[in-house]
Amino acid sequence: MSSERRLYVGANLRRMRRDLGLTQADMASDLDVSASYIALLERNHRPLSAEMLLRLAQTYRIDVAALAGNADSDDAARLQAVLKDPMFADIDLPALETADAATNFPGVTEALLRLYTAYQEEQLALADRSAEAHATGSGAAFDAPDPVAESRRFLAARRNNFPTLDDAAERLAQNVASHEGLAGYLKARHGLRVRRLPANVMVGSVRRLDQHRKEILLDDSLDTASQTFQLALQLAYLEMRGEVASVLSEGGFATESGERLTRRALASYAAAAILMPYTAFARAVEARRYDVEALARQFAASFEQTAHRMTTLQKPGQERVPFFFIRVDEAGNVSKRLDGAGFPFARHGGGCPLWSVHHAFRTPRQIVTQWLELPDGHRFFSIARTVSAGGGAFGAQRVERAIALGCAAEHADRLIYTQGRPGLGADAATPIGVTCRLCHRTDCTARSAPPIGRQILVDDIRRTSAPFGFSDN
């Protein structure tokens, strides 16, 4: 009896064929086989023989290792992650059955993954509409769609993780490394020279591509990390446009602005993935125990770029600690929000003033740590620190913002920030709410508005230090 391991490559073969722009009939004609045989291979109803593998490699000049890779295991990992949703909690779904389904029925698996992603987007959209209706006191939300909310929903539904962009960026990063950095690669591959010009010459732009002179122009007031990121972003627009467009096509956008915002977010994701390739970065975060400042130095990135990249480490089979990320200004306005850890951000109105992200401005550039406890009992651990944007020259406007990076309590022991600090564990968590209108902590002295659905007691005699008193009903 032969002990040779059978090779099933259905998902990889289908992706390769689509990437080449071929139908099953086209591929069958090229390989001198029947179209039905190609269909059987793609459905994993037939193993791929050594002869057919060689024929594919010779016909399409592909890497045999890439074709025989682990796409099926990636799909299985993604399917297992989806099936952890609480809606499936009452169904017995053994990991082995999930892996079998992903291997033997790749088309059904892909359909289920797409359907679940669409479901997540609709759930987030429904939450936004409900919040708007409460905020306006009307029975229906605003008719005008919100482009920013559209983009945020797209990213949140996918947990801000895009494996296809990570894989393409990792390959591109290897090519960049062989040319001694981004500037050398852009010159060798695209014939583009990098020039740094004063802000008044750039007329408000931080980066411009001058096709006529074959130059990439950068504002010289940008710091080194920002200039490097802008070069990586330009490279992503030049060489990863197809991958970005493919990911973008998965979403349904009601506004052109929402689609453009999302395209920009995906391009920035790709740029960060070029500078901090997934495999190397995922290995480094474990070695450094998620020390953001140390990782920023290792990858020559800024604190914010590194913290942002840490929210993306959920590639199936290579997951790391899931983080959430938020960036606010001194007035409490949210300019960036990413959730990979299930944190219930305030979608409308201000956040909780007891959260240390709002206190970070008192100690600029210092990391502030805090345990958090929500009204439902869920606990999180967060770090907060201020970051600067702008400046770079005398008289140039500088904007100070604070960013917070956090994770669920069960992952906090993997972070360097929780080590060697007795007495400052989860039991000392600060009780916070999502936003005052949704928080029913009646004794909170920092409250700015009463919660929805509670009757206010206007009684100065019995009033405590809390700004509002409520009935027990």
MARPA-79432 format. One record per residue (C-alpha): x, y, z; residue number from 1; residue in one letter. Coordinates in steps of 0.25 Angstrom, whole numbers, plus 5000, padded with zeros to 4 digits. Layout:
% MARPA-79432
+------+-------+------+------+------+
! east ! north !   up ! resi ! resn !
+------+-------+------+------+------+
!    X !     Y !    Z !  NUM !    A !
...
+------+-------+------+------+------+
% end
This chain:
% MARPA-79432
+------+-------+------+------+------+
! east ! north !   up ! resi ! resn !
+------+-------+------+------+------+
! 5000 !  5000 ! 5000 !    1 !    M !
! 5005 !  5014 ! 4996 !    2 !    S !
! 5008 !  5023 ! 5008 !    3 !    S !
! 5009 !  5035 ! 4999 !    4 !    E !
! 5001 !  5047 ! 5005 !    5 !    R !
! 4990 !  5052 ! 4996 !    6 !    R !
! 4991 !  5066 ! 4992 !    7 !    L !
! 4978 !  5074 ! 4992 !    8 !    Y !
! 4979 !  5089 ! 4987 !    9 !    V !
! 4965 !  5093 ! 4983 !   10 !    G !
! 4965 !  5107 ! 4990 !   11 !    A !
! 4979 !  5110 ! 4985 !   12 !    N !
! 4976 !  5105 ! 4971 !   13 !    L !
! 4963 !  5113 ! 4970 !   14 !    R !
! 4970 !  5126 ! 4975 !   15 !    R !
! 4982 !  5124 ! 4965 !   16 !    M !
! 4972 !  5122 ! 4953 !   17 !    R !
! 4964 !  5135 ! 4957 !   18 !    R !
! 4977 !  5143 ! 4959 !   19 !    D !
! 4981 !  5139 ! 4945 !   20 !    L !
! 4967 !  5143 ! 4939 !   21 !    G !
! 4964 !  5129 ! 4934 !   22 !    L !
! 4951 !  5121 ! 4934 !   23 !    T !
! 4951 !  5106 ! 4937 !   24 !    Q !
! 4950 !  5103 ! 4922 !   25 !    A !
! 4962 !  5112 ! 4919 !   26 !    D !
! 4971 !  5105 ! 4929 !   27 !    M !
! 4966 !  5091 ! 4925 !   28 !    A !
! 4970 !  5095 ! 4910 !   29 !    S !
! 4984 !  5100 ! 4915 !   30 !    D !
! 4986 !  5087 ! 4923 !   31 !    L !
! 4980 !  5078 ! 4912 !   32 !    D !
! 4970 !  5072 ! 4922 !   33 !    V !
! 4955 !  5073 ! 4924 !   34 !    S !
! 4948 !  5085 ! 4930 !   35 !    A !
! 4940 !  5075 ! 4939 !   36 !    S !
! 4954 !  5070 ! 4945 !   37 !    Y !
! 4958 !  5084 ! 4948 !   38 !    I !
! 4945 !  5086 ! 4955 !   39 !    A !
! 4947 !  5073 ! 4963 !   40 !    L !
! 4961 !  5078 ! 4967 !   41 !    L !
! 4956 !  5091 ! 4972 !   42 !    E !
! 4945 !  5085 ! 4980 !   43 !    R !
! 4956 !  5075 ! 4986 !   44 !    N !
! 4948 !  5063 ! 4981 !   45 !    H !
! 4961 !  5059 ! 4974 !   46 !    R !
! 4976 !  5060 ! 4979 !   47 !    P !
! 4986 !  5067 ! 4971 !   48 !    L !
! 4996 !  5057 ! 4964 !   49 !    S !
! 5011 !  5060 ! 4963 !   50 !    A !
! 5009 !  5060 ! 4948 !   51 !    E !
! 4998 !  5071 ! 4949 !   52 !    M !
! 5006 !  5079 ! 4959 !   53 !    L !
! 5018 !  5079 ! 4950 !   54 !    L !
! 5009 !  5083 ! 4938 !   55 !    R !
! 5003 !  5094 ! 4945 !   56 !    L !
! 5017 !  5100 ! 4949 !   57 !    A !
! 5022 !  5099 ! 4935 !   58 !    Q !
! 5010 !  5105 ! 4928 !   59 !    T !
! 5008 !  5117 ! 4937 !   60 !    Y !
! 5022 !  5118 ! 4943 !   61 !    R !
! 5017 !  5118 ! 4957 !   62 !    I !
! 5024 !  5114 ! 4970 !   63 !    D !
! 5020 !  5100 ! 4974 !   64 !    V !
! 5021 !  5103 ! 4989 !   65 !    A !
! 5011 !  5114 ! 4987 !   66 !    A !
! 5001 !  5105 ! 4981 !   67 !    L !
! 5003 !  5094 ! 4991 !   68 !    A !
! 5002 !  5104 ! 5002 !   69 !    G !
! 4993 !  5105 ! 5014 !   70 !    N !
! 4981 !  5113 ! 5009 !   71 !    A !
! 4971 !  5102 ! 5014 !   72 !    D !
! 4977 !  5103 ! 5028 !   73 !    S !
! 4975 !  5118 ! 5027 !   74 !    D !
! 4961 !  5116 ! 5023 !   75 !    D !
! 4958 !  5106 ! 5034 !   76 !    A !
! 4964 !  5116 ! 5044 !   77 !    A !
! 4956 !  5127 ! 5039 !   78 !    R !
! 4943 !  5118 ! 5040 !   79 !    L !
! 4946 !  5114 ! 5054 !   80 !    Q !
! 4948 !  5129 ! 5058 !   81 !    A !
! 4934 !  5132 ! 5052 !   82 !    V !
! 4928 !  5120 ! 5059 !   83 !    L !
! 4932 !  5125 ! 5072 !   84 !    K !
! 4921 !  5136 ! 5071 !   85 !    D !
! 4911 !  5135 ! 5083 !   86 !    P !
! 4900 !  5132 ! 5073 !   87 !    M !
! 4906 !  5118 ! 5070 !   88 !    F !
! 4908 !  5115 ! 5085 !   89 !    A !
! 4897 !  5105 ! 5086 !   90 !    D !
! 4903 !  5097 ! 5074 !   91 !    I !
! 4913 !  5086 ! 5076 !   92 !    D !
! 4924 !  5090 ! 5066 !   93 !    L !
! 4936 !  5081 ! 5068 !   94 !    P !
! 4949 !  5087 ! 5062 !   95 !    A !
! 4951 !  5075 ! 5053 !   96 !    L !
! 4938 !  5076 ! 5047 !   97 !    E !
! 4941 !  5091 ! 5044 !   98 !    T !
! 4954 !  5087 ! 5037 !   99 !    A !
! 4947 !  5076 ! 5029 !  100 !    D !
! 4937 !  5086 ! 5024 !  101 !    A !
! 4947 !  5096 ! 5020 !  102 !    A !
! 4955 !  5086 ! 5013 !  103 !    T !
! 4944 !  5078 ! 5006 !  104 !    N !
! 4935 !  5089 ! 5003 !  105 !    F !
! 4943 !  5102 ! 5000 !  106 !    P !
! 4932 !  5109 ! 4993 !  107 !    G !
! 4922 !  5107 ! 5004 !  108 !    V !
! 4933 !  5112 ! 5014 !  109 !    T !
! 4936 !  5124 ! 5006 !  110 !    E !
! 4921 !  5127 ! 5004 !  111 !    A !
! 4919 !  5126 ! 5019 !  112 !    L !
! 4931 !  5135 ! 5022 !  113 !    L !
! 4925 !  5146 ! 5013 !  114 !    R !
! 4911 !  5145 ! 5019 !  115 !    L !
! 4916 !  5146 ! 5033 !  116 !    Y !
! 4925 !  5159 ! 5029 !  117 !    T !
! 4912 !  5165 ! 5023 !  118 !    A !
! 4904 !  5161 ! 5035 !  119 !    Y !
! 4915 !  5168 ! 5044 !  120 !    Q !
! 4914 !  5181 ! 5035 !  121 !    E !
! 4899 !  5181 ! 5036 !  122 !    E !
! 4899 !  5179 ! 5051 !  123 !    Q !
! 4909 !  5191 ! 5053 !  124 !    L !
! 4900 !  5200 ! 5043 !  125 !    A !
! 4888 !  5196 ! 5052 !  126 !    L !
! 4895 !  5200 ! 5064 !  127 !    A !
! 4899 !  5214 ! 5058 !  128 !    D !
! 4884 !  5216 ! 5053 !  129 !    R !
! 4879 !  5213 ! 5067 !  130 !    S !
! 4889 !  5222 ! 5074 !  131 !    A !
! 4885 !  5234 ! 5064 !  132 !    E !
! 4870 !  5232 ! 5067 !  133 !    A !
! 4872 !  5233 ! 5082 !  134 !    H !
! 4881 !  5245 ! 5080 !  135 !    A !
! 4871 !  5252 ! 5072 !  136 !    T !
! 4859 !  5247 ! 5079 !  137 !    G !
! 4853 !  5243 ! 5066 !  138 !    S !
! 4847 !  5230 ! 5063 !  139 !    G !
! 4857 !  5229 ! 5051 !  140 !    A !
! 4871 !  5232 ! 5048 !  141 !    A !
! 4876 !  5243 ! 5039 !  142 !    F !
! 4874 !  5239 ! 5024 !  143 !    D !
! 4887 !  5244 ! 5020 !  144 !    A !
! 4898 !  5233 ! 5021 !  145 !    P !
! 4911 !  5236 ! 5029 !  146 !    D !
! 4923 !  5233 ! 5021 !  147 !    P !
! 4932 !  5232 ! 5033 !  148 !    V !
! 4923 !  5222 ! 5040 !  149 !    A !
! 4922 !  5214 ! 5027 !  150 !    E !
! 4937 !  5213 ! 5027 !  151 !    S !
! 4938 !  5210 ! 5042 !  152 !    R !
! 4928 !  5199 ! 5040 !  153 !    R !
! 4935 !  5193 ! 5028 !  154 !    F !
! 4948 !  5192 ! 5037 !  155 !    L !
! 4941 !  5187 ! 5049 !  156 !    A !
! 4933 !  5176 ! 5042 !  157 !    A !
! 4947 !  5170 ! 5038 !  158 !    R !
! 4954 !  5173 ! 5051 !  159 !    R !
! 4963 !  5182 ! 5044 !  160 !    N !
! 4971 !  5170 ! 5038 !  161 !    N !
! 4973 !  5167 ! 5024 !  162 !    F !
! 4982 !  5155 ! 5021 !  163 !    P !
! 4983 !  5157 ! 5006 !  164 !    T !
! 4989 !  5171 ! 5008 !  165 !    L !
! 4998 !  5165 ! 5019 !  166 !    D !
! 5003 !  5154 ! 5010 !  167 !    D !
! 5005 !  5164 ! 4998 !  168 !    A !
! 5012 !  5174 ! 5007 !  169 !    A !
! 5021 !  5164 ! 5013 !  170 !    E !
! 5026 !  5160 ! 4999 !  171 !    R !
! 5028 !  5174 ! 4995 !  172 !    L !
! 5036 !  5177 ! 5008 !  173 !    A !
! 5046 !  5166 ! 5004 !  174 !    Q !
! 5048 !  5173 ! 4991 !  175 !    N !
! 5050 !  5186 ! 4998 !  176 !    V !
! 5060 !  5180 ! 5007 !  177 !    A !
! 5069 !  5175 ! 4996 !  178 !    S !
! 5070 !  5190 ! 4990 !  179 !    H !
! 5074 !  5196 ! 5003 !  180 !    E !
! 5061 !  5203 ! 5007 !  181 !    G !
! 5049 !  5209 ! 5001 !  182 !    L !
! 5057 !  5221 ! 4994 !  183 !    A !
! 5066 !  5211 ! 4987 !  184 !    G !
! 5055 !  5202 ! 4983 !  185 !    Y !
! 5046 !  5213 ! 4977 !  186 !    L !
! 5058 !  5218 ! 4969 !  187 !    K !
! 5062 !  5204 ! 4964 !  188 !    A !
! 5048 !  5199 ! 4961 !  189 !    R !
! 5040 !  5211 ! 4957 !  190 !    H !
! 5051 !  5221 ! 4954 !  191 !    G !
! 5046 !  5231 ! 4964 !  192 !    L !
! 5055 !  5240 ! 4972 !  193 !    R !
! 5051 !  5245 ! 4986 !  194 !    V !
! 5052 !  5260 ! 4989 !  195 !    R !
! 5049 !  5267 ! 5001 !  196 !    R !
! 5044 !  5281 ! 5000 !  197 !    L !
! 5039 !  5292 ! 5010 !  198 !    P !
! 5025 !  5293 ! 5014 !  199 !    A !
! 5022 !  5306 ! 5007 !  200 !    N !
! 5027 !  5299 ! 4994 !  201 !    V !
! 5018 !  5287 ! 4996 !  202 !    M !
! 5006 !  5296 ! 4998 !  203 !    V !
! 4999 !  5288 ! 5008 !  204 !    G !
! 5002 !  5274 ! 5003 !  205 !    S !
! 5011 !  5265 ! 5011 !  206 !    V !
! 5014 !  5256 ! 4999 !  207 !    R !
! 5013 !  5258 ! 4984 !  208 !    R !
! 5016 !  5249 ! 4972 !  209 !    L !
! 5022 !  5257 ! 4960 !  210 !    D !
! 5021 !  5247 ! 4948 !  211 !    Q !
! 5027 !  5257 ! 4939 !  212 !    H !
! 5040 !  5259 ! 4946 !  213 !    R !
! 5039 !  5245 ! 4952 !  214 !    K !
! 5040 !  5250 ! 4966 !  215 !    E !
! 5033 !  5247 ! 4980 !  216 !    I !
! 5032 !  5260 ! 4987 !  217 !    L !
! 5032 !  5260 ! 5002 !  218 !    L !
! 5029 !  5272 ! 5012 !  219 !    D !
! 5043 !  5273 ! 5020 !  220 !    D !
! 5036 !  5277 ! 5033 !  221 !    S !
! 5031 !  5263 ! 5034 !  222 !    L !
! 5039 !  5254 ! 5044 !  223 !    D !
! 5047 !  5242 ! 5040 !  224 !    T !
! 5036 !  5232 ! 5043 !  225 !    A !
! 5026 !  5240 ! 5036 !  226 !    S !
! 5034 !  5242 ! 5023 !  227 !    Q !
! 5037 !  5227 ! 5023 !  228 !    T !
! 5022 !  5224 ! 5025 !  229 !    F !
! 5019 !  5233 ! 5013 !  230 !    Q !
! 5029 !  5226 ! 5004 !  231 !    L !
! 5022 !  5213 ! 5008 !  232 !    A !
! 5009 !  5219 ! 5005 !  233 !    L !
! 5013 !  5223 ! 4991 !  234 !    Q !
! 5019 !  5209 ! 4989 !  235 !    L !
! 5006 !  5203 ! 4993 !  236 !    A !
! 4998 !  5212 ! 4983 !  237 !    Y !
! 5008 !  5208 ! 4972 !  238 !    L !
! 5009 !  5193 ! 4974 !  239 !    E !
! 4997 !  5188 ! 4983 !  240 !    M !
! 4986 !  5195 ! 4976 !  241 !    R !
! 4980 !  5182 ! 4971 !  242 !    G !
! 4980 !  5176 ! 4985 !  243 !    E !
! 4974 !  5188 ! 4991 !  244 !    V !
! 4963 !  5189 ! 4981 !  245 !    A !
! 4960 !  5174 ! 4983 !  246 !    S !
! 4958 !  5176 ! 4998 !  247 !    V !
! 4949 !  5188 ! 4995 !  248 !    L !
! 4940 !  5181 ! 4986 !  249 !    S !
! 4935 !  5173 ! 4997 !  250 !    E !
! 4928 !  5185 ! 5003 !  251 !    G !
! 4915 !  5192 ! 4999 !  252 !    G !
! 4917 !  5207 ! 5001 !  253 !    F !
! 4905 !  5216 ! 5000 !  254 !    A !
! 4914 !  5228 ! 4998 !  255 !    T !
! 4926 !  5231 ! 4989 !  256 !    E !
! 4933 !  5238 ! 5001 !  257 !    S !
! 4931 !  5226 ! 5009 !  258 !    G !
! 4938 !  5217 ! 4999 !  259 !    E !
! 4949 !  5227 ! 4997 !  260 !    R !
! 4952 !  5228 ! 5012 !  261 !    L !
! 4952 !  5213 ! 5013 !  262 !    T !
! 4962 !  5212 ! 5001 !  263 !    R !
! 4971 !  5221 ! 5008 !  264 !    R !
! 4970 !  5213 ! 5021 !  265 !    A !
! 4974 !  5200 ! 5013 !  266 !    L !
! 4985 !  5207 ! 5006 !  267 !    A !
! 4990 !  5212 ! 5020 !  268 !    S !
! 4989 !  5198 ! 5025 !  269 !    Y !
! 4997 !  5193 ! 5014 !  270 !    A !
! 5008 !  5203 ! 5016 !  271 !    A !
! 5009 !  5199 ! 5031 !  272 !    A !
! 5010 !  5185 ! 5027 !  273 !    A !
! 5021 !  5188 ! 5017 !  274 !    I !
! 5029 !  5195 ! 5029 !  275 !    L !
! 5025 !  5185 ! 5039 !  276 !    M !
! 5023 !  5171 ! 5032 !  277 !    P !
! 5013 !  5162 ! 5039 !  278 !    Y !
! 5022 !  5150 ! 5042 !  279 !    T !
! 5034 !  5158 ! 5047 !  280 !    A !
! 5025 !  5168 ! 5055 !  281 !    F !
! 5016 !  5157 ! 5061 !  282 !    A !
! 5029 !  5150 ! 5065 !  283 !    R !
! 5035 !  5163 ! 5071 !  284 !    A !
! 5022 !  5167 ! 5079 !  285 !    V !
! 5023 !  5153 ! 5087 !  286 !    E !
! 5038 !  5155 ! 5089 !  287 !    A !
! 5037 !  5169 ! 5094 !  288 !    R !
! 5024 !  5166 ! 5102 !  289 !    R !
! 5016 !  5177 ! 5094 !  290 !    Y !
! 5025 !  5188 ! 5098 !  291 !    D !
! 5020 !  5199 ! 5088 !  292 !    V !
! 5032 !  5208 ! 5090 !  293 !    E !
! 5042 !  5197 ! 5088 !  294 !    A !
! 5035 !  5192 ! 5076 !  295 !    L !
! 5035 !  5206 ! 5070 !  296 !    A !
! 5050 !  5207 ! 5071 !  297 !    R !
! 5052 !  5193 ! 5065 !  298 !    Q !
! 5044 !  5196 ! 5053 !  299 !    F !
! 5047 !  5211 ! 5052 !  300 !    A !
! 5033 !  5215 ! 5053 !  301 !    A !
! 5025 !  5225 ! 5062 !  302 !    S !
! 5018 !  5221 ! 5075 !  303 !    F !
! 5004 !  5223 ! 5068 !  304 !    E !
! 5008 !  5215 ! 5055 !  305 !    Q !
! 5013 !  5203 ! 5064 !  306 !    T !
! 5001 !  5204 ! 5073 !  307 !    A !
! 4992 !  5204 ! 5061 !  308 !    H !
! 4999 !  5192 ! 5055 !  309 !    R !
! 4997 !  5184 ! 5068 !  310 !    M !
! 4982 !  5185 ! 5065 !  311 !    T !
! 4983 !  5177 ! 5052 !  312 !    T !
! 4990 !  5164 ! 5058 !  313 !    L !
! 4978 !  5155 ! 5056 !  314 !    Q !
! 4983 !  5147 ! 5043 !  315 !    K !
! 4976 !  5133 ! 5044 !  316 !    P !
! 4986 !  5123 ! 5050 !  317 !    G !
! 4996 !  5134 ! 5055 !  318 !    Q !
! 4987 !  5142 ! 5064 !  319 !    E !
! 4993 !  5151 ! 5075 !  320 !    R !
! 4987 !  5159 ! 5086 !  321 !    V !
! 4974 !  5166 ! 5081 !  322 !    P !
! 4975 !  5181 ! 5083 !  323 !    F !
! 4965 !  5193 ! 5082 !  324 !    F !
! 4971 !  5206 ! 5079 !  325 !    F !
! 4965 !  5220 ! 5080 !  326 !    I !
! 4971 !  5234 ! 5077 !  327 !    R !
! 4965 !  5247 ! 5084 !  328 !    V !
! 4968 !  5261 ! 5085 !  329 !    D !
! 4967 !  5270 ! 5097 !  330 !    E !
! 4953 !  5273 ! 5095 !  331 !    A !
! 4950 !  5258 ! 5095 !  332 !    G !
! 4947 !  5257 ! 5080 !  333 !    N !
! 4950 !  5244 ! 5074 !  334 !    V !
! 4958 !  5244 ! 5061 !  335 !    S !
! 4962 !  5230 ! 5060 !  336 !    K !
! 4955 !  5217 ! 5065 !  337 !    R !
! 4959 !  5202 ! 5063 !  338 !    L !
! 4953 !  5191 ! 5070 !  339 !    D !
! 4959 !  5177 ! 5070 !  340 !    G !
! 4956 !  5174 ! 5085 !  341 !    A !
! 4941 !  5175 ! 5087 !  342 !    G !
! 4942 !  5189 ! 5094 !  343 !    F !
! 4928 !  5196 ! 5093 !  344 !    P !
! 4932 !  5210 ! 5088 !  345 !    F !
! 4923 !  5221 ! 5090 !  346 !    A !
! 4918 !  5223 ! 5076 !  347 !    R !
! 4911 !  5236 ! 5079 !  348 !    H !
! 4914 !  5247 ! 5090 !  349 !    G !
! 4926 !  5247 ! 5099 !  350 !    G !
! 4933 !  5235 ! 5105 !  351 !    G !
! 4935 !  5233 ! 5120 !  352 !    C !
! 4943 !  5244 ! 5127 !  353 !    P !
! 4949 !  5234 ! 5137 !  354 !    L !
! 4957 !  5227 ! 5126 !  355 !    W !
! 4971 !  5231 ! 5126 !  356 !    S !
! 4972 !  5234 ! 5111 !  357 !    V !
! 4966 !  5247 ! 5115 !  358 !    H !
! 4976 !  5249 ! 5126 !  359 !    H !
! 4988 !  5246 ! 5118 !  360 !    A !
! 4990 !  5261 ! 5114 !  361 !    F !
! 4994 !  5264 ! 5128 !  362 !    R !
! 5007 !  5256 ! 5126 !  363 !    T !
! 5011 !  5257 ! 5112 !  364 !    P !
! 5019 !  5246 ! 5105 !  365 !    R !
! 5018 !  5237 ! 5118 !  366 !    Q !
! 5010 !  5224 ! 5117 !  367 !    I !
! 4998 !  5223 ! 5127 !  368 !    V !
! 4993 !  5210 ! 5130 !  369 !    T !
! 4979 !  5206 ! 5135 !  370 !    Q !
! 4970 !  5195 ! 5138 !  371 !    W !
! 4955 !  5197 ! 5134 !  372 !    L !
! 4942 !  5191 ! 5138 !  373 !    E !
! 4929 !  5193 ! 5130 !  374 !    L !
! 4916 !  5193 ! 5136 !  375 !    P !
! 4913 !  5178 ! 5131 !  376 !    D !
! 4926 !  5174 ! 5139 !  377 !    G !
! 4935 !  5172 ! 5127 !  378 !    H !
! 4949 !  5177 ! 5130 !  379 !    R !
! 4960 !  5182 ! 5120 !  380 !    F !
! 4974 !  5187 ! 5122 !  381 !    F !
! 4978 !  5200 ! 5115 !  382 !    S !
! 4991 !  5209 ! 5113 !  383 !    I !
! 4990 !  5223 ! 5108 !  384 !    A !
! 5000 !  5233 ! 5103 !  385 !    R !
! 5000 !  5246 ! 5096 !  386 !    T !
! 5005 !  5248 ! 5082 !  387 !    V !
! 5008 !  5260 ! 5073 !  388 !    S !
! 5005 !  5263 ! 5059 !  389 !    A !
! 5010 !  5275 ! 5051 !  390 !    G !
! 5021 !  5284 ! 5056 !  391 !    G !
! 5034 !  5281 ! 5050 !  392 !    G !
! 5038 !  5296 ! 5048 !  393 !    A !
! 5037 !  5309 ! 5056 !  394 !    F !
! 5023 !  5314 ! 5056 !  395 !    G !
! 5017 !  5302 ! 5050 !  396 !    A !
! 5004 !  5298 ! 5056 !  397 !    Q !
! 5005 !  5285 ! 5065 !  398 !    R !
! 4994 !  5277 ! 5070 !  399 !    V !
! 4994 !  5269 ! 5082 !  400 !    E !
! 4985 !  5256 ! 5083 !  401 !    R !
! 4984 !  5244 ! 5092 !  402 !    A !
! 4983 !  5230 ! 5088 !  403 !    I !
! 4979 !  5218 ! 5096 !  404 !    A !
! 4982 !  5204 ! 5093 !  405 !    L !
! 4975 !  5193 ! 5101 !  406 !    G !
! 4972 !  5178 ! 5102 !  407 !    C !
! 4962 !  5169 ! 5110 !  408 !    A !
! 4967 !  5166 ! 5124 !  409 !    A !
! 4970 !  5151 ! 5121 !  410 !    E !
! 4981 !  5155 ! 5111 !  411 !    H !
! 4987 !  5166 ! 5120 !  412 !    A !
! 4997 !  5157 ! 5127 !  413 !    D !
! 5004 !  5156 ! 5113 !  414 !    R !
! 5008 !  5171 ! 5113 !  415 !    L !
! 5020 !  5177 ! 5119 !  416 !    I !
! 5012 !  5188 ! 5126 !  417 !    Y !
! 5005 !  5178 ! 5136 !  418 !    T !
! 5018 !  5172 ! 5141 !  419 !    Q !
! 5024 !  5174 ! 5154 !  420 !    G !
! 5013 !  5183 ! 5159 !  421 !    R !
! 5007 !  5177 ! 5172 !  422 !    P !
! 4994 !  5183 ! 5176 !  423 !    G !
! 4990 !  5189 ! 5163 !  424 !    L !
! 4983 !  5177 ! 5157 !  425 !    G !
! 4969 !  5175 ! 5151 !  426 !    A !
! 4963 !  5176 ! 5165 !  427 !    D !
! 4967 !  5190 ! 5165 !  428 !    A !
! 4959 !  5194 ! 5152 !  429 !    A !
! 4953 !  5207 ! 5150 !  430 !    T !
! 4938 !  5206 ! 5148 !  431 !    P !
! 4935 !  5213 ! 5135 !  432 !    I !
! 4923 !  5214 ! 5126 !  433 !    G !
! 4922 !  5214 ! 5111 !  434 !    V !
! 4916 !  5228 ! 5111 !  435 !    T !
! 4908 !  5236 ! 5121 !  436 !    C !
! 4895 !  5234 ! 5114 !  437 !    R !
! 4896 !  5218 ! 5114 !  438 !    L !
! 4903 !  5217 ! 5128 !  439 !    C !
! 4894 !  5214 ! 5140 !  440 !    H !
! 4905 !  5216 ! 5151 !  441 !    R !
! 4896 !  5225 ! 5160 !  442 !    T !
! 4907 !  5229 ! 5169 !  443 !    D !
! 4917 !  5235 ! 5158 !  444 !    C !
! 4922 !  5249 ! 5162 !  445 !    T !
! 4927 !  5251 ! 5148 !  446 !    A !
! 4914 !  5249 ! 5141 !  447 !    R !
! 4910 !  5260 ! 5130 !  448 !    S !
! 4896 !  5255 ! 5126 !  449 !    A !
! 4886 !  5245 ! 5132 !  450 !    P !
! 4884 !  5231 ! 5126 !  451 !    P !
! 4873 !  5228 ! 5116 !  452 !    I !
! 4861 !  5222 ! 5123 !  453 !    G !
! 4864 !  5227 ! 5137 !  454 !    R !
! 4854 !  5237 ! 5145 !  455 !    Q !
! 4862 !  5248 ! 5151 !  456 !    I !
! 4859 !  5252 ! 5165 !  457 !    L !
! 4860 !  5267 ! 5167 !  458 !    V !
! 4862 !  5268 ! 5182 !  459 !    D !
! 4873 !  5276 ! 5187 !  460 !    D !
! 4872 !  5271 ! 5202 !  461 !    I !
! 4875 !  5257 ! 5198 !  462 !    R !
! 4885 !  5260 ! 5187 !  463 !    R !
! 4899 !  5254 ! 5189 !  464 !    T !
! 4912 !  5258 ! 5182 !  465 !    S !
! 4906 !  5252 ! 5169 !  466 !    A !
! 4901 !  5262 ! 5159 !  467 !    P !
! 4887 !  5255 ! 5157 !  468 !    F !
! 4879 !  5247 ! 5167 !  469 !    G !
! 4870 !  5235 ! 5161 !  470 !    F !
! 4858 !  5227 ! 5165 !  471 !    S !
! 4859 !  5212 ! 5167 !  472 !    D !
! 4849 !  5209 ! 5156 !  473 !    N !
+------+-------+------+------+------+
% end
